[in-house]
Amino acid sequence: MNAGAEGPVGPEHRFHDRMEALEQAAIEAEFETGHREETVEEAKRHILVRIARVFAGTLVCLAGLALLVLPGPGLVVLAIGLAILAQDVPFARRLLEKVRARIPADAEGNISKPVLYGGLAVTVVAASASIWWTFLRA
C-alpha cells in the first residue's frame, strides 16, 4: 500500500471514496425530486425504499415471465411486477400498458369469471399433476 502525506491510496481507499461519491450523488438526486425529503436521513431511507421496490418488482416480473411458460397467470403477475416497478423505472410504465392490453379484461379492468376460473382450474390441475408425477408416482 502506498502511504504519502495524504494517507493510503490503495484499492480499498479508492473503493471507499467511490462509494461515498455514489452515496452523495444519490442523496442529491433524492433532494432534487422534491418528494418528502427534508433531511439527509430521510433521503437515505427513501433510497432504501426505492431499492427495495425495484428489487421486489424485478422478482415479481421474473415470476410472471416464468409463469408465461409454466401453468399460471403469467400476464397478471407480470403486470403486478411492472406496476411495482412503474413508480421508479420509466420504461416499466410503457411495458405495463402493453401488458394490460394483452390481458383479457373489459374496459374497467375486470377479468371475466369464465377466464378467471378457467385459468385457476388449469393451474390447479397442472400443479397437482406435477406434484403427483414428481413425488407420488411409485
N, C-alpha and C positions, 0 to 999 in steps of 0.2 A: 504494500500500500504506500502511496506517495503522501508524505506529510510535509507541508510547507507552512508558510506564515498564515495561510488561510485555513488550514486544517486538512483533514483527509479528503482525497479526491478519488477514492476507489469506486467500484461499481455500486456498492451498497449506498454510498452517499449520493451518487448521481440518480439512482432509482428513487431514493427518498425525496430528492429535490423535484423530480418529475411528478411524483405522486402529490406533493404539496402544491405544485403548479396546477395540476389537474383538479385538485380539490378547490383551489381558489377560483378557477375558471367556472367550475360547476356552481359554486355559490354565487358568483357574479351573474351567471345566467339565470339562476333562480330569482335573484332580486330584479332582474330586468323583465321577467314575465309579469311582475306586479300582482301576483296571487298570494295573499295571506302571509307572506314572509316579512316580518319586521325585525327579526334578529338573526344572527348567524346560526344559532341553534335551530331555529325554525326552518331555515333554509336547508341545513344538513338533514333534518328529519324529513323534509319534503323530498329531498333527493333520494333518500332510502325508500320512501313510499313509491316514488316513480320506478325505481329499480325493481321493487317487489311486484308492482303491477305489470311491468314489461316481462319479468320472469314468469309470472302466473299466466299472463296472456299467451306467451310463447308455448308454455306447456299445454294449455288447453287447445291451442291451434294444432300442435303436433298430435294430440289425441284425436282431434277432429280429422286431420289428414289420415291417420291410421284407420279411423272408422269409415273413411270413404271406401276402403277395400275390404275391411272387416265388417261383420254384421253390426249395424248400429246406426244411429242418426248422425252421420258424418257432417253433413252440411249445417245442421243445427249447432253441433258442438263447435264447428269451425267458426260459425257466426258469433257464438258466445265469446270465443277467444279473440276474434277480431274486434268485438265490441269492447273488450277489456283493453286491448292494445290501442284502440282508436283515440283514447284520451291523451296518449303520449307519442304515438307514431303516426305521422301524417299519411303515409301510404295505406295504412290499415283502414282508414275511412273509405277510400275508394274501393278497396277489395271487399269491404263489408257490404257496400251497395251491390256489387256484382254477385256476391254470395246470396244476399237477400232476394235478388231477382230470380235465383235458381230454386229457392225453397218453395215448395208447393203450398202457398198461403194466399188468402184473399187480400183485398186492399187494406184491411185493418190489421193484417199480420197474423190472423188466426189460421191455424192449420186445421183442415177438415178432420173430423173424427175418424172416418174410414182410413185415411192416410196415416194418422197418428196411431190408431190401434193396429193397423196392418204392419207398420214399422216396428211397433213394440212386439207383436207376435213373432215376426221374423227374427228379431233379436233374441227373444227368449228361446225359440226353437233352435236357433243356431248355437247359442251358448250352451244349452242343455246337451245338444249333440256333441259339441266339442268336449264338454266335461265327461260325458259318457265314453267317448272314443279314447280320451286320454287316461282316465283314471279307473273307470268301472269295467272296461272291457277285459274279460279274463282270457 
